[in-house]
Amino acid sequence: MSTPSDRATLRKQLRERRRGLPPQHRIAAAETLADRLLSLPFFSRESLPASGYVAGYWAMDGEIGLHAFQLRLPAPLVYCLPLLHDDGSLRFAPWRPGDPLVTNRFGIPEPDVTPDGALRAEDMAVLVMPLVGFDAACHRLGMGGGWYDRSLAFRHQRPAPPWLVGAAFAVQRVDALPREAWDVRLDAVCCEDATHIAEDIA
């Protein structure tokens, strides 16, 4: 698709595309996404600690689901969900199906724990995040709130950890994204039909 220079217009177009996908496509795409995520070099034994934290998200607004990925995550790795912190950044807490959840100010479920006692982005081994749009160079367009960019600002100075991976449907891909100085580029983006890895990582 052609890429509008206005981010608000682009977000609207891509969210409409994402919401318009039929349920059967969403289910199949989530299964394929799990395979692609777990096939990334970041999940090799050489790249990950024997145990560690992997951040995901609770899919909302038509985002691609991570349920299949969570269920297939190797046992030594602990799956986490994000929480909003009062300082404008995200924290992360372990979560398994059945654990209690609360709804944050945006209506998104998050673990029922105190954000001050939760983990920081720097504590994650891999961080899988949602996005509104992406390009093949692994640039990400988010919702515009800046939560991930603020939480990952340290990545402007050092490459890793954590490894940063975007999860999306193929219809969210654009030729090139307009970028801002605060944008944090991803190490990879996975969707149902392709895996994109940043040039300096591949």
PAKOLKE-618772 format. One line per field, with one value per residue: residue in three letters; x, y, z of N, C-alpha, C in turn. Coordinates in Angstrom, 3 decimals, m for minus. Layout:
N
residu: [ALA ...]
n_px: [X ...]
n_py: [Y ...]
n_pz: [Z ...]
ca_px: [X ...]
ca_py: [Y ...]
ca_pz: [Z ...]
c_px: [X ...]
c_py: [Y ...]
c_pz: [Z ...]
***
This chain:
202
residu: [MET SER THR PRO SER ASP ARG ALA THR LEU ARG LYS GLN LEU ARG GLU ARG ARG ARG GLY LEU PRO PRO GLN HIS ARG ILE ALA ALA ALA GLU THR LEU ALA ASP ARG LEU LEU SER LEU PRO PHE PHE SER ARG GLU SER LEU PRO ALA SER GLY TYR VAL ALA GLY TYR TRP ALA MET ASP GLY GLU ILE GLY LEU HIS ALA PHE GLN LEU ARG LEU PRO ALA PRO LEU VAL TYR CYS LEU PRO LEU LEU HIS ASP ASP GLY SER LEU ARG PHE ALA PRO TRP ARG PRO GLY ASP PRO LEU VAL THR ASN ARG PHE GLY ILE PRO GLU PRO ASP VAL THR PRO ASP GLY ALA LEU ARG ALA GLU ASP MET ALA VAL LEU VAL MET PRO LEU VAL GLY PHE ASP ALA ALA CYS HIS ARG LEU GLY MET GLY GLY GLY TRP TYR ASP ARG SER LEU ALA PHE ARG HIS GLN ARG PRO ALA PRO PRO TRP LEU VAL GLY ALA ALA PHE ALA VAL GLN ARG VAL ASP ALA LEU PRO ARG GLU ALA TRP ASP VAL ARG LEU ASP ALA VAL CYS CYS GLU ASP ALA THR HIS ILE ALA GLU ASP ILE ALA]
n_px: [0.845 0.391 2.159 0.952 2.183 1.340 1.095 m1.195 m3.228 m2.203 m2.178 m4.955 m5.790 m4.367 m5.253 m7.899 m7.610 m6.511 m8.552 m10.440 m9.882 m10.898 m12.219 m11.238 m8.859 m7.395 m7.048 m5.546 m3.313 m2.233 m1.306 0.679 2.314 3.341 5.065 6.935 7.980 9.234 11.162 13.035 16.417 16.945 15.772 17.349 19.423 21.897 21.512 19.755 19.308 19.503 17.220 14.673 12.945 10.213 8.523 5.190 1.998 m1.412 m3.730 m5.529 m8.045 m8.035 m5.435 m2.836 m2.949 m1.177 m1.508 m0.979 1.770 2.555 1.767 3.524 5.995 9.266 9.749 11.709 11.581 9.842 6.683 5.533 3.326 2.643 2.465 1.046 2.969 3.181 5.157 5.083 6.167 6.482 6.033 6.678 5.153 5.133 2.771 0.227 m2.345 m5.375 m4.348 m4.946 m6.321 m6.428 m8.101 m6.617 m6.299 m6.789 m8.457 m7.254 m6.406 m4.250 m1.655 m2.541 m0.824 1.455 2.753 5.225 6.693 7.168 8.877 11.375 11.792 14.426 14.949 13.936 14.441 13.586 11.385 8.260 6.204 3.140 1.971 1.014 1.769 4.441 7.678 9.870 12.403 12.239 11.162 8.833 5.427 3.527 0.704 0.828 1.043 3.523 4.476 6.056 8.323 9.337 9.899 11.894 13.964 16.628 17.745 18.711 21.301 22.534 22.589 21.314 20.460 16.802 16.047 14.139 11.021 8.550 5.079 2.677 0.012 0.236 m1.036 m0.455 1.946 4.017 5.601 7.588 8.202 7.312 9.605 10.595 12.822 12.725 11.830 12.161 13.891 13.068 14.447 13.495 10.609 7.703 5.236 2.316 3.153 5.849 9.196 10.994 14.208 16.344 18.950 21.507 21.429 20.889]
n_py: [m1.195 2.321 4.808 7.090 10.320 11.376 10.329 9.799 9.381 7.136 5.278 5.003 3.857 1.410 0.149 m0.267 m2.087 m4.228 m4.879 m5.784 m8.384 m11.783 m14.121 m16.813 m16.449 m15.030 m16.924 m18.962 m17.429 m16.721 m19.185 m19.756 m17.562 m18.169 m20.309 m18.944 m17.016 m18.643 m19.777 m17.846 m16.618 m15.569 m17.216 m19.404 m21.789 m20.750 m18.026 m17.320 m17.135 m19.876 m19.776 m17.311 m14.189 m13.595 m11.196 m10.608 m9.683 m8.614 m9.243 m6.757 m4.745 m5.968 m6.940 m9.327 m12.496 m13.935 m16.336 m19.008 m18.900 m18.388 m20.804 m22.583 m21.806 m22.555 m24.379 m23.368 m20.640 m17.691 m16.380 m13.057 m10.257 m6.837 m3.932 m0.779 1.916 4.581 6.389 6.651 4.636 1.125 m1.780 m5.254 m8.407 m11.799 m14.093 m16.517 m18.433 m18.127 m16.830 m13.920 m10.903 m7.384 m4.452 m1.912 1.716 2.007 m0.004 m2.459 m5.739 m6.568 m8.077 m8.604 m7.054 m5.000 m2.289 m1.082 m3.148 m4.790 m6.166 m4.549 m3.385 m3.870 m6.206 m8.267 m11.073 m11.455 m9.362 m9.305 m7.412 m5.593 m3.910 m1.243 m0.706 m1.687 m1.861 m3.504 m3.063 m3.245 m1.166 0.299 1.215 2.410 2.772 5.401 6.392 6.211 4.455 2.067 3.135 4.932 3.100 1.623 3.301 3.129 1.488 3.032 3.529 1.057 m2.208 m4.611 m6.552 m6.319 m8.666 m7.312 m7.782 m7.466 m8.241 m9.074 m8.839 m9.620 m7.651 m5.309 m4.384 m1.946 m0.032 1.808 3.482 6.628 8.246 9.076 10.783 9.547 7.005 3.520 1.099 m2.225 m5.549 m7.632 m8.540 m10.460 m11.976 m13.628 m14.483 m14.024 m13.472 m10.826 m9.598 m7.319 m5.628 m5.361 m7.370 m9.752]
n_pz: [0.000 m0.552 1.333 3.562 4.531 6.885 10.135 11.699 9.808 8.516 10.633 11.043 8.590 8.603 10.943 10.291 8.198 9.603 11.440 9.670 8.920 8.458 10.955 10.665 9.304 11.198 13.259 11.977 11.260 13.762 14.651 12.723 13.200 15.755 15.134 13.521 15.286 17.246 15.695 15.295 15.417 17.930 19.760 19.973 21.722 22.164 22.203 24.233 27.826 30.219 31.710 31.678 30.987 28.850 27.174 26.221 24.946 25.525 23.192 21.471 19.814 17.293 17.020 16.265 17.789 20.615 21.871 20.987 20.711 23.393 24.631 23.460 24.271 25.368 28.403 30.395 30.015 30.990 30.556 30.173 30.818 29.875 32.069 32.854 34.067 36.469 35.750 33.057 31.583 30.699 32.735 33.486 34.138 35.245 33.814 33.630 31.969 33.686 35.893 37.980 36.574 35.918 34.633 32.765 32.328 29.627 29.016 28.729 29.670 32.391 34.455 37.887 39.781 41.687 39.929 40.663 41.746 39.645 36.720 34.646 31.235 30.541 31.897 30.462 28.257 25.652 23.884 22.723 20.790 20.089 17.106 14.879 12.276 10.012 8.390 5.977 6.909 9.575 11.081 13.308 13.675 16.194 18.455 19.140 21.686 22.885 24.819 24.566 23.266 25.209 27.241 26.092 25.502 26.196 24.302 22.270 22.880 23.303 21.794 22.790 25.746 25.745 23.042 20.443 19.066 16.631 16.226 13.846 11.369 7.870 6.328 7.560 6.749 5.205 2.554 3.412 6.478 7.957 10.116 13.500 15.801 18.297 17.845 18.315 16.722 15.650 16.188 14.724 12.755 12.741 10.755 9.361 6.852 6.466 7.766 8.989 9.444 10.992 9.207 10.455 12.271 11.025]
ca_px: [0.000 1.126 2.312 0.726 3.208 0.704 1.013 m2.562 m3.945 m1.671 m2.698 m6.373 m5.887 m3.837 m6.129 m9.080 m7.203 m6.308 m9.859 m11.242 m9.496 m11.898 m11.777 m10.451 m7.517 m6.743 m6.673 m4.441 m2.151 m1.636 m0.561 1.889 3.156 4.067 6.175 7.937 8.646 10.108 12.248 13.989 17.707 16.949 15.281 18.287 20.022 23.090 21.129 18.945 19.767 18.841 15.879 14.577 11.606 9.806 7.340 4.232 0.966 m2.796 m4.183 m6.712 m8.269 m7.700 m4.027 m2.605 m2.857 0.051 m1.849 m0.259 3.177 2.726 1.635 4.670 7.254 9.998 9.459 12.558 11.277 8.644 5.913 5.121 2.471 2.994 1.622 1.335 3.546 2.874 6.212 4.910 6.810 5.873 6.668 6.263 4.949 4.785 1.346 m0.228 m3.814 m5.998 m3.878 m5.841 m6.059 m7.215 m8.165 m5.971 m7.069 m7.128 m9.316 m6.428 m6.108 m2.854 m1.553 m2.970 0.330 1.857 3.764 6.538 7.415 7.278 10.141 11.569 12.091 15.810 14.989 13.423 15.367 12.960 10.164 7.397 5.280 2.176 2.238 m0.022 2.376 5.876 8.273 10.810 13.616 11.914 10.688 7.517 4.474 2.656 m0.560 1.087 1.169 4.934 4.810 7.204 9.498 9.888 10.419 13.040 14.862 18.025 18.222 19.419 22.712 23.087 21.712 20.551 19.106 16.276 15.748 12.842 10.346 7.184 4.154 1.671 m0.517 0.901 m1.700 0.060 3.247 4.064 6.907 8.517 7.485 7.874 10.272 10.919 14.077 12.517 11.408 13.108 13.772 13.008 15.431 12.787 9.144 7.131 3.816 1.965 3.742 7.263 9.980 11.933 15.246 17.111 20.176 22.679 21.241 20.889]
ca_py: [0.000 3.574 5.204 8.511 10.931 11.681 9.101 9.560 8.801 5.791 4.422 4.731 2.923 0.089 m0.462 m0.736 m3.308 m5.286 m5.268 m6.388 m9.767 m12.743 m14.914 m17.992 m15.990 m14.659 m18.140 m19.588 m16.539 m16.816 m20.446 m19.583 m16.598 m18.875 m21.030 m17.990 m16.429 m19.624 m20.102 m16.741 m16.948 m15.108 m18.283 m20.516 m21.998 m19.905 m16.620 m17.085 m17.758 m21.136 m19.343 m15.878 m13.642 m13.230 m10.342 m10.614 m8.658 m9.061 m8.728 m5.892 m3.938 m6.720 m7.344 m10.758 m13.106 m14.642 m17.484 m20.199 m18.667 m18.570 m22.217 m23.331 m21.257 m23.563 m24.299 m22.517 m19.233 m17.245 m15.429 m11.876 m9.255 m5.472 m3.118 0.649 2.509 6.016 7.211 6.700 3.498 m0.174 m2.815 m6.568 m9.362 m13.150 m14.384 m17.760 m18.466 m18.395 m15.860 m12.757 m9.749 m6.169 m3.670 m0.611 2.894 1.875 m1.172 m3.622 m6.556 m6.709 m8.837 m7.902 m6.869 m3.605 m1.985 m0.772 m4.378 m5.597 m6.137 m3.522 m3.901 m4.356 m7.529 m9.252 m11.647 m11.127 m8.586 m9.370 m6.292 m5.332 m2.722 m0.869 m0.854 m1.965 m2.037 m4.616 m2.691 m3.466 0.016 0.024 2.271 1.999 3.481 6.829 6.779 6.270 3.611 1.209 3.968 5.399 1.956 1.055 4.385 2.709 0.784 3.965 3.499 m0.295 m3.011 m5.675 m7.080 m7.560 m8.684 m6.678 m8.433 m7.047 m9.276 m8.385 m9.476 m9.143 m6.462 m4.137 m4.029 m0.850 0.052 2.520 4.236 7.901 7.974 10.160 10.540 8.704 5.664 2.434 0.088 m3.606 m6.488 m8.492 m8.508 m11.697 m12.012 m14.982 m14.894 m13.663 m13.014 m9.778 m9.407 m6.112 m5.917 m5.494 m8.548 m10.945]
ca_pz: [0.000 m0.490 2.724 3.827 5.383 8.157 10.935 12.150 8.676 8.307 11.710 10.785 7.467 8.957 11.938 9.576 7.487 10.600 11.977 8.624 8.636 8.939 12.110 10.310 8.960 12.453 13.973 11.246 11.318 15.098 14.699 11.920 13.903 16.825 14.498 13.056 16.455 17.898 14.763 15.254 16.046 19.317 20.620 19.997 23.048 22.282 22.333 25.418 29.059 30.541 32.093 31.465 30.809 27.499 27.255 25.134 25.116 25.428 21.899 21.484 18.613 16.086 16.973 16.136 19.110 21.014 22.710 20.527 21.053 24.829 24.963 22.928 24.787 26.145 29.837 31.240 29.779 31.696 29.768 30.936 30.190 30.286 32.946 32.801 35.282 36.578 35.161 31.611 30.935 30.952 33.535 33.001 35.219 34.783 33.751 33.020 31.894 34.981 36.874 38.008 35.721 36.109 33.402 32.933 31.894 28.210 28.859 28.406 30.842 32.792 35.707 39.095 40.658 41.824 38.905 41.247 42.027 38.424 35.995 33.625 29.904 30.543 32.522 29.513 27.281 24.370 24.052 21.540 20.972 19.019 16.298 13.918 10.962 9.993 7.069 5.920 7.640 10.992 11.784 13.873 13.962 17.282 18.619 19.292 23.088 23.255 25.972 24.255 22.973 26.487 27.988 25.385 25.081 26.404 23.114 21.388 23.261 23.225 20.957 23.448 25.662 25.173 21.616 20.200 17.944 16.369 15.758 13.043 10.165 6.654 5.806 8.266 6.177 4.240 1.889 4.293 7.509 8.426 11.394 14.415 16.508 19.473 17.461 18.577 15.672 16.112 15.658 13.774 12.714 12.218 10.417 8.946 5.582 6.352 8.909 8.611 10.450 10.709 8.467 11.299 13.102 10.155]
c_px: [0.871 1.122 2.052 1.827 2.655 0.494 m0.413 m3.388 m3.507 m2.185 m4.151 m6.539 m5.473 m4.698 m7.405 m8.764 m7.104 m7.652 m10.694 m10.900 m10.525 m11.334 m10.899 m9.024 m6.739 m6.224 m5.472 m3.170 m1.462 m0.826 0.758 2.861 3.962 5.263 7.296 8.696 9.646 11.239 13.281 15.312 17.773 16.493 16.178 18.909 21.231 22.722 20.382 19.577 19.005 17.416 15.839 13.140 11.391 8.506 6.485 3.241 m0.400 m3.382 m5.502 m6.869 m7.844 m6.252 m3.909 m2.334 m1.557 m0.251 m1.078 1.225 3.418 2.698 2.843 6.012 7.974 9.892 10.399 12.258 9.927 7.952 5.405 4.174 2.857 1.969 2.011 1.899 3.272 3.938 6.130 5.594 6.052 6.712 6.094 6.185 4.606 3.274 1.115 m1.747 m4.412 m5.529 m4.783 m5.354 m6.914 m7.193 m7.553 m6.821 m7.475 m8.026 m8.564 m6.164 m4.599 m2.791 m1.891 m1.827 0.643 2.948 5.145 7.364 7.620 8.625 10.172 11.870 13.495 15.943 14.514 14.566 14.892 11.677 9.402 6.306 4.310 2.583 1.064 0.501 3.854 6.357 9.333 12.127 13.410 11.662 9.228 6.700 3.529 1.387 m0.378 1.234 2.594 5.350 6.029 8.455 10.135 10.537 11.711 14.038 16.321 18.594 18.880 20.918 23.333 22.092 20.836 21.150 18.058 16.246 14.339 12.211 8.925 6.363 2.997 1.084 0.190 0.272 m1.232 1.418 3.090 5.468 7.957 7.696 8.128 8.421 10.528 12.170 13.904 12.101 12.517 12.883 13.780 14.151 14.806 11.301 8.684 5.655 3.549 2.657 5.235 7.869 10.984 12.920 16.086 18.469 21.376 22.575 21.397 22.292]
c_py: [1.233 4.068 6.691 9.059 11.262 10.393 8.785 8.909 7.373 4.831 4.036 3.698 1.514 m0.605 m0.983 m2.023 m4.482 m5.796 m6.020 m7.824 m10.736 m13.615 m16.106 m17.622 m15.654 m15.889 m18.803 m18.752 m16.623 m18.098 m20.332 m18.617 m17.283 m19.626 m20.076 m17.366 m17.402 m20.085 m18.986 m17.153 m16.527 m16.194 m19.522 m20.628 m21.098 m18.457 m16.304 m17.704 m19.054 m20.883 m17.838 m15.484 m13.249 m12.443 m10.503 m9.480 m9.323 m8.430 m7.975 m5.240 m4.658 m7.153 m8.859 m11.351 m13.855 m15.899 m18.744 m20.089 m18.911 m20.047 m23.037 m22.836 m22.314 m23.304 m23.415 m21.028 m18.878 m16.158 m14.294 m11.007 m7.870 m4.856 m1.664 1.112 4.007 6.909 7.266 5.586 2.223 m0.977 m4.145 m7.543 m10.733 m13.369 m15.704 m17.730 m18.886 m17.466 m14.624 m11.615 m8.576 m5.405 m2.301 0.511 2.837 0.666 m2.445 m4.423 m6.609 m7.453 m7.978 m7.863 m5.378 m3.286 m1.706 m2.025 m5.255 m5.373 m5.001 m4.174 m4.490 m5.763 m8.632 m9.817 m11.338 m10.372 m8.620 m8.329 m6.149 m4.096 m2.448 m1.054 m1.138 m1.989 m3.130 m4.326 m2.766 m2.180 m0.213 1.304 1.755 2.823 4.974 7.296 6.848 5.358 2.731 2.033 4.495 4.253 1.419 2.116 4.006 1.994 1.726 3.950 2.118 m1.213 m4.023 m5.946 m6.016 m7.502 m8.157 m7.229 m7.897 m8.213 m8.593 m9.301 m8.872 m7.866 m5.182 m3.673 m2.909 m0.785 0.718 3.355 5.592 7.697 9.251 9.781 9.571 7.279 4.648 1.358 m1.310 m4.423 m7.409 m8.195 m9.817 m11.483 m13.384 m15.433 m14.618 m13.338 m12.001 m9.580 m8.200 m6.462 m6.135 m6.670 m9.814 m11.461]
c_pz: [0.000 0.952 2.891 4.727 6.761 8.947 11.370 11.038 8.436 9.376 11.444 9.675 7.871 10.008 11.287 8.814 8.457 11.136 10.939 8.294 9.207 10.077 11.745 9.924 10.229 13.198 13.305 11.336 12.668 15.248 13.934 12.590 14.994 16.260 14.106 14.234 17.063 16.993 14.648 15.903 17.511 20.280 20.572 21.381 23.264 22.591 23.616 26.652 29.311 31.030 31.924 31.199 29.360 27.604 26.011 25.330 25.058 24.169 22.027 20.106 17.333 15.982 16.851 17.516 19.346 21.833 22.301 20.862 22.543 25.206 24.512 23.454 25.618 27.645 30.651 31.100 30.397 30.880 30.662 30.112 30.689 31.233 32.756 34.135 35.277 35.951 33.636 30.854 31.272 31.934 33.053 34.172 34.648 34.819 33.042 32.943 33.234 36.077 36.840 37.124 36.191 34.788 33.629 32.327 30.423 27.941 28.523 29.674 31.110 34.122 36.920 40.104 40.726 40.811 39.477 41.510 40.815 37.739 34.975 32.277 29.835 31.110 31.585 28.657 25.861 24.677 22.731 21.718 19.808 18.235 15.388 12.500 11.083 8.557 7.137 6.625 9.153 11.768 12.149 14.024 15.037 17.323 18.829 20.721 23.588 24.393 25.711 23.971 24.250 27.257 27.393 24.929 25.245 25.188 22.107 21.673 23.138 22.533 21.691 24.813 25.954 23.655 21.422 18.930 17.821 15.858 15.039 11.984 8.951 6.120 6.495 7.729 5.157 3.640 2.770 5.260 7.751 9.828 12.161 15.200 17.670 19.122 17.730 17.528 16.287 15.528 14.615 13.834 12.095 11.907 9.804 7.664 5.465 7.708 8.405 9.756 10.043 10.129 9.379 12.275 12.268 9.903]
***
